[in-house]
Amino acid sequence: MANIEIYTTPTCGYCMMAKRLLNQKGAGFAETDVSRDPSQRRTMMDRANGRHTVPQIFIDGQHIGGCDDLVALERAGKLDKLLAA
């Protein structure tokens, strides 16, 4: 299974949707809450090429983007291949 990292905040609906999709796929992930830790948010932004919104999702170190990007991969039939890597 792929190594999945997701940067989130507790009240973010898009974060919940992304996590729900990953859970439906049976994909485990490491979640980092950036809501109370400015250094974690800076790390997220550095890794995500300046993107500051959550969620920001990484699969095997590759920046996937946010929830909309994750859903687009699923709709295009490409998510399963990434998760299986």
Backbone torsions as a table, in degrees:
resi	resn	phi	psi	omega
1	MET	NA	149.4	-178.5
2	ALA	-72.6	156.5	174.3
3	ASN	-87.7	114.1	-175.1
4	ILE	-115.1	130.8	175.9
5	GLU	-122.6	138.1	179.0
6	ILE	-137.6	125.8	176.9
7	TYR	-93.4	128.8	-172.6
8	THR	-139.5	175.0	163.5
9	THR	-130.7	155.8	-173.5
10	PRO	-64.7	-29.5	-173.7
11	THR	-103.6	10.8	-176.1
12	CYS	-83.4	116.3	178.5
13	GLY	-64.0	-37.3	178.4
14	TYR	-66.9	-35.1	176.4
15	CYS	-62.6	-44.7	179.7
16	MET	-62.5	-40.4	178.8
17	MET	-64.9	-43.0	-179.8
18	ALA	-64.1	-43.3	179.4
19	LYS	-65.9	-37.9	178.1
20	ARG	-62.1	-44.6	178.7
21	LEU	-61.8	-45.6	179.4
22	LEU	-62.4	-41.2	178.0
23	ASN	-63.7	-40.0	178.0
24	GLN	-62.2	-30.9	178.7
25	LYS	-81.8	-6.2	-178.0
26	GLY	74.5	21.8	-177.1
27	ALA	-94.2	120.8	174.7
28	GLY	-76.6	151.6	-179.3
29	PHE	-150.0	155.0	173.8
30	ALA	-97.3	124.8	-177.3
31	GLU	-107.5	133.9	176.4
32	THR	-120.5	118.4	178.1
33	ASP	-83.4	117.1	-177.8
34	VAL	-98.2	3.9	-172.8
35	SER	-67.9	-29.2	-175.8
36	ARG	-120.6	10.7	-177.4
37	ASP	-134.4	95.6	-178.5
38	PRO	-57.1	-31.5	-179.8
39	SER	-68.5	-36.5	176.9
40	GLN	-67.8	-37.9	177.9
41	ARG	-64.7	-40.8	177.1
42	ARG	-62.6	-42.9	177.6
43	THR	-59.3	-45.4	178.2
44	MET	-58.7	-48.1	-178.0
45	MET	-63.4	-39.0	177.2
46	ASP	-62.1	-45.3	-178.2
47	ARG	-70.4	-29.5	-174.8
48	ALA	-99.5	25.0	176.7
49	ASN	54.1	42.2	175.3
50	GLY	91.5	-9.5	177.7
51	ARG	-62.5	134.4	-175.7
52	HIS	-115.0	-6.2	-179.7
53	THR	-86.0	158.8	176.3
54	VAL	-113.7	152.2	-0.6
55	PRO	-80.2	158.6	166.6
56	GLN	-120.9	127.7	-170.1
57	ILE	-119.5	136.4	178.4
58	PHE	-127.7	132.7	175.9
59	ILE	-120.8	118.7	-175.5
60	ASP	50.6	42.6	176.9
61	GLY	81.8	-9.9	-179.5
62	GLN	-88.3	129.0	178.7
63	HIS	-72.0	119.3	179.4
64	ILE	-90.0	-37.4	-177.1
65	GLY	119.4	-146.3	-178.3
66	GLY	-101.0	-163.7	-178.2
67	CYS	-60.4	-45.2	-179.5
68	ASP	-59.9	-38.0	178.8
69	ASP	-67.0	-40.6	178.5
70	LEU	-63.4	-45.0	179.0
71	VAL	-64.1	-38.9	178.4
72	ALA	-62.1	-40.1	176.4
73	LEU	-62.6	-40.7	178.9
74	GLU	-63.5	-47.4	-178.7
75	ARG	-64.0	-31.8	179.6
76	ALA	-82.3	-3.3	179.8
77	GLY	77.3	19.2	-176.3
78	LYS	-104.3	-13.1	-175.0
79	LEU	-67.5	-43.7	-177.9
80	ASP	-57.1	-40.6	179.5
81	LYS	-63.7	-41.5	178.3
82	LEU	-64.7	-41.3	-177.7
83	LEU	-70.3	-28.2	-178.1
84	ALA	-80.7	-14.8	-175.4
85	ALA	-59.3	NA	NA
